[in-house]
Each structure stands twice: as C-alpha cells, then as structure tokens.
Amino acid sequence: MDTILIRNGRIIDPDTRFDGIADLYLSGGKITRVAKNITEKADREIDARGMWVMPGLIDLHVHLRDPGLTWKEDVTTGSKAAARGGITTIVAMPNTKPVCDSPDRIDYVMHKAEHTASIHVLQAGAVTEGQAGEKLADIRGMAKHGIPAVSEDGKSVMNAELAREAMKICRELNIPFLDHCEDRNLVQGGCVNADEISRAEGLPGITNSVEDVIIARDMILAHETGAHLHLCHCSTKGSYEMLKAAKEKGWDVSGEVCPHHFILTSSDRVHGDTNYKMNPPLRTEEDRKALCRGLAEGVFEAISTDHAPHTREEKDQPMEKAPFGIVGLETSVALTITYLVRTGILTPMQMAERMSAGPAKILHLDQRGSLAEGKEADITIIDPDVSYKIDAREFESRGKNTPFDGCEVTGRVDTTICGGKIVYQKGRMYYD
C-alpha cells in the first residue's frame, strides 16, 4: 500500500488535544507517525500549508435511497458525495424500499459498499419490520451482520412498549438507538413550522411539541432500560433544554444538529420553494440560537446532515405535496466553517469534535475520529480561507435539492483520505 506524507498542516485532533503545525505519515492504512519535520520518504506528499488537517469526518445521518429508490441516490453516488464533502464514514438510514430490516438487506448494502464505495458505509437497521411499528425487526440478527445502530428514521416508534423492548436489545448489544422524534398524532398534515408565517400562507404547521413529546418519552425509556439514546436532527429549544437536563443527571443520551437548522429559520423560507421543506422544519430564531448554544456547550455532540436526495420533479410540487428533505453531504464543511467557526460559535477544535470525534464515540468507532499514531488513516484536509458560491450543479450526489445553492461560503475540502488512500483531491475523485 502507498505511503503518504502530509506536510506542514495545522493538525487539529480532539483525541490527543493537539492543535499545531506538524506532519503526518501514513502507511498500511494507519497513521504511523505524527511529528514536526518528518524526513522519511513517501510515495506521495501533500503540502497542507495553511490548511486544517482533521480526523476523517463522520456523518451519523444519511439517506442513500438504496435499495429501491436508486434514481434519487445509491451507495455509489452517495459515497462519492461524502468523499467530496470530506466525510469518510456515513451511517445510512434504513427507510429504503424495501426497508433495511433484516440481515440479508444489511448484507446487500454492505456488499455493494465494499465493491463500489470510496468511503466507509455503515447501514443502520430498522427498529420494526417494514417500519410498520407493529413487530420488532431482527435486531440481534442484523447486529451480527454489522449494523452500528438501529433507527426508525422517517418516523417514530409510536408504540412505547415496542420502543422500550428495542432499547433493551440495544443495551444488550451495546449499540445506540438513533431517534427520529415525531409524534405522528400531533403532525396533522403539517408541512412547515407552525407560526405566523405558515398561518399567513394557509399552510398546515408542525409545532415544537411534535418533536419534544417523543424526546421526553424516549429519554425516560432509555434511562429505564440503560440504552444509549441519540436524538436525530434536533430542531427545537426544548430539545436543547431536555438534553442538557438529562446530561446533567448523568443519563446516557446524545444529540445532533443539522446545518440547515443551525443556520436558517422559518423566516428565511422562500415562499413556494420546496428546497426549504425538511422534517423537522425550519424553526424560529429562538430555537436556532438554542441549537447553536447547545453545539458550543457540547450538549449536542454531533453535526449531521440528514442528507435526503430527491429528484427535481418530486420537489417541483406544491409545498403540501412535495417530499421533505434536502441534500447536505457536500456543503456541511463550508456551512459549519462559515456560520459557526468564522462567527466564533465553535473553534476549529470543536468543529472536529462535532464532525468526527463525537460521532465516532457515539458509534464506538475506536479507530476513527482521531489522528493519533496507530489509528486508521481517515483524514480530511480543509482549506479554511477559500471563498466561493455553492453550486449544486457540481454535486456528485444525484440530488441537487438544497436551499444553499448560490450561497456565499468560506472553507472548502481540499483532500479526503480514507483507509490511507486518497479518494478525493482538489475537485477530482480517485478510485483503485
């Protein structure tokens, strides 16, 4: 395997707490040396002067649409998009068609990833069969085939007893329960945030209680069972307050925030533009500020994208009928630098924690989320100072549905290295 020497970069490693100029030497898919002025020869050298060198980014929340909806995205195109976005590990949600609710369907995704993906693809398993909410899926069987977590993403397990039984199994297997918090009985056809804007437009709204009620219920169930509960795509002030209170009590809970929720509010929504329609919806400024505060304080340990590709035809419908979701794999680095780091909400070290080390800890990925010697050579190199406009036409993802198309940002992924191999560099994808 080729050796790589990364020279003169600003090494930002939450694991060792090192933040300074140094070199990295990669060999055999591992980080073998971290030091200043390494003189050992390598097959390839990367001059990272002026750039940030972080452990490979990890996205806990990605929709690959594979199997069954591959005209929107698949394992191959989704992994390319991740690599371009500096992400070396993704967790694919199971709400595919058919649902990833059995060992054979987990095997399908993992086998396809092994042969076509340029990064690590981890497939989460569904909580219930077909995500119908009536009978638990074969969680133990899927765990034997490599699922890192379970999730009913796209909906909640409304039956509290089933949710509790699933959490007991998660505790037994030591895997997290990734929780989409949405009380479907409270949604009532809502498609955007419930506020004066939606009322003026005559659109049915989604209240904060839709999310907050399930957060409260599932934190209680997780504490009772001893399971690790991870709250997906948090969007409300209540999510911050409840998660903070649970952590102060020592409960085993964590949470994530998506860039669109820490940047945009319902007042930013362009009338009729369904690229602003996501679930949970864009909330109020009070909610947005609470999410930013939670990221700064470490109440939320992860920044995830909820990457949700759809076709233009699907999105080109009235707001009530268009599907929820936007893409995010190729914009999360720039948006985080522009709206959190350059504004002083997060330091570069905290960015690395929320986008790599924190997610690695949640998934028990001991070899990732670190630049320490002996760890896997998953590395993201970022030019933090380059400014440009996001252009969805350049995305590797099949999905172009983003409200950030044309947005002025600062910070671009220069190089993505996964398993000691360069998979993306300066606008070009690399393969074996």
Secondary structure, DSSP 8 states (H G I E B T S, - for coil): ---EEEEEEEEEETTTTEEEEEEEEEETTEEEEEESS-----SEEEE-TT-EEEE-EEEEEE---TTT-TTT--HHHHHHHHHHTTEEEEEE-S-SSS-S-SHHHHHHHHHHHHHH-SSEEEE-B-SBGGG-SSSB--HHHHHHTT-S-EE-TTS----HHHHHHHHHHHHHHT--EEE----HHHHTT--EE-SHHHHHHT--EE-HHHHHHHHHHHHHHHHHHT--EEE-S--SHHHHHHHHHHHHTT--EEEEE-HHHHH--GGG--TT-GGG--SS----HHHHHHHHHHHHHTSS-EE---B----HHHHSS-TTTS------TTTHHHHHIIIIITTTSS-HHHHHIIIIIHHHHHTT-TTSS--STTSB--EEEEEEEEEEE--GGG-SSS----TTTT-EEEEEEEEEEETTEEEEETTEE---
